[in-house]
């Protein structure tokens, strides 16, 4: 939403949305009402006082120049309309409904786990507010990964905007981000019908956001939710680095994946690209990221194996399975699912060997494709 004013604080331009919010039927009517002269500006927020309502919004200003003199172009965001008492406060956003049953099923989580991770995401967002205002790339990346995996509409796009914009233009989007967090609901609004939900989903994939979605979709494809036990996993791995793997006589058979024979795998990135409606080149980049992550997690799997920590093995299996499944690497996803749900420690060696054999073939295929 935009409007512009000159040095005399006269309205000289406006878009249709701004004219409508003023309750005017034309630009000339808005000019005659001299609304701009009554607008108050303070701390990146402005207030428009009208006869029947008060409008508050975040704003940014840009200096423009014309033959008639300089013009201030004002961009509004995160708008709030207030009428009468505070009890009549209305946001110009609808509640953001998250269909827990549908989303948790699609990403392979239980409903309770999804709610737990959503709470963690919101808590982390609150903790990282200052870092978002500073455009901290690590904080933005981590929150974006979680938001996309949790399938929260438009949050990932907002985070990308926060990352790209200079500080003076970033703050309104940070405010909008936290406003949208406050609007998240797991309870379907009574006045929301299925058609409205479909429209919201379609809107999140509009042409306006297509490029940003393509740039951010890889995090949804390559990352599943990290559990709250991550610190426990990290401590286990740190301990393992200082403790050599036990030998067979130590009670756990030593497993080596260094000399595993590659197993045939049938994979075509074009199939994944067609199903996900993404360019093949992006899928290939995602697969390369998956390969790098798998190499990193191999040591984690073995560390957990030697300590007979089945919980960690299940977590790692789940994470890798989610990435493989999203990229349509079906044979890898199948064996990783077996690892995820394996309860017999003695069967892990065979599963690890099969997994790594398929993985090596995938890696060879990608190297040959790049050659």
HELIX and SHEET records of a PDB file:
HELIX    1   1 UNK A   16  UNK A   21  1                                   6    
HELIX    2   2 UNK A   27  UNK A   32  1                                   6    
HELIX    3   3 UNK A   35  UNK A   38  5                                   4    
HELIX    4   4 UNK A   86  UNK A   88  5                                   3    
HELIX    5   5 UNK A  100  UNK A  106  1                                   7    
HELIX    6   6 UNK A  111  UNK A  127  1                                  17    
HELIX    7   7 UNK A  129  UNK A  133  1                                   5    
HELIX    8   8 UNK A  137  UNK A  149  1                                  13    
HELIX    9   9 UNK A  155  UNK A  164  1                                  10    
HELIX   10  10 UNK A  167  UNK A  182  1                                  16    
HELIX   11  11 UNK A  194  UNK A  203  1                                  10    
HELIX   12  12 UNK A  207  UNK A  209  5                                   3    
HELIX   13  13 UNK A  210  UNK A  222  1                                  13    
HELIX   14  14 UNK A  230  UNK A  241  1                                  12    
HELIX   15  15 UNK A  248  UNK A  250  5                                   3    
HELIX   16  16 UNK A  269  UNK A  276  1                                   8    
HELIX   17  17 UNK A  280  UNK A  306  1                                  27    
HELIX   18  18 UNK A  310  UNK A  326  1                                  17    
HELIX   19  19 UNK A  330  UNK A  341  1                                  12    
HELIX   20  20 UNK A  345  UNK A  347  5                                   3    
HELIX   21  21 UNK A  348  UNK A  370  1                                  23    
SHEET    1   A 6 UNK A  11  UNK A  14  0                                        
SHEET    2   A 6 UNK A   2  UNK A   5 -1                                        
SHEET    3   A 6 UNK A  69  UNK A  82 -1                                        
SHEET    4   A 6 UNK A  54  UNK A  66 -1                                        
SHEET    5   A 6 UNK A  45  UNK A  49 -1                                        
SHEET    6   A 6 UNK A  40  UNK A  42 -1                                        
SHEET    1   B 4 UNK A  11  UNK A  14  0                                        
SHEET    2   B 4 UNK A   2  UNK A   5 -1                                        
SHEET    3   B 4 UNK A  69  UNK A  82 -1                                        
SHEET    4   B 4 UNK A  90  UNK A  91 -1                                        
SHEET    1   C 2 UNK A  96  UNK A  97  0                                        
SHEET    2   C 2 UNK A 184  UNK A 185  1                                        
END                                                                             
